[in-house]
Amino acid sequence: MYYVYILERSDGSYYCWSTQNVDKRLYWHNNWNVQSTRHYRPLKLLFFKEYWEKTEAQKIERKLKKMKSRKIIEEFMSWLW
């Protein structure tokens, strides 16, 4: 299983990524020096969705990152929640 997850950074912005283990990634983001999030701790898990295929999860991740719109990301989360 693969997951797309969305974190809320301490500044209120969103961080989107994909992984096989959401709990482990959230732990790493909050407790280790992950370059992209180290200045925005603590991070809060807002959303995750499971996918069977890695490529499918990565495709959704890329779409969300391309949009870079808070409104669209929030609509995505509410639509699937």
Secondary structure by P-SEA (a helix, b strand, c coil): ccbbbbbbccccbbbbbccccaaaaaaaaaccccccccccccccccbbbbbccaaaaaaaaaaaaaaccaaaaaaaaaaac
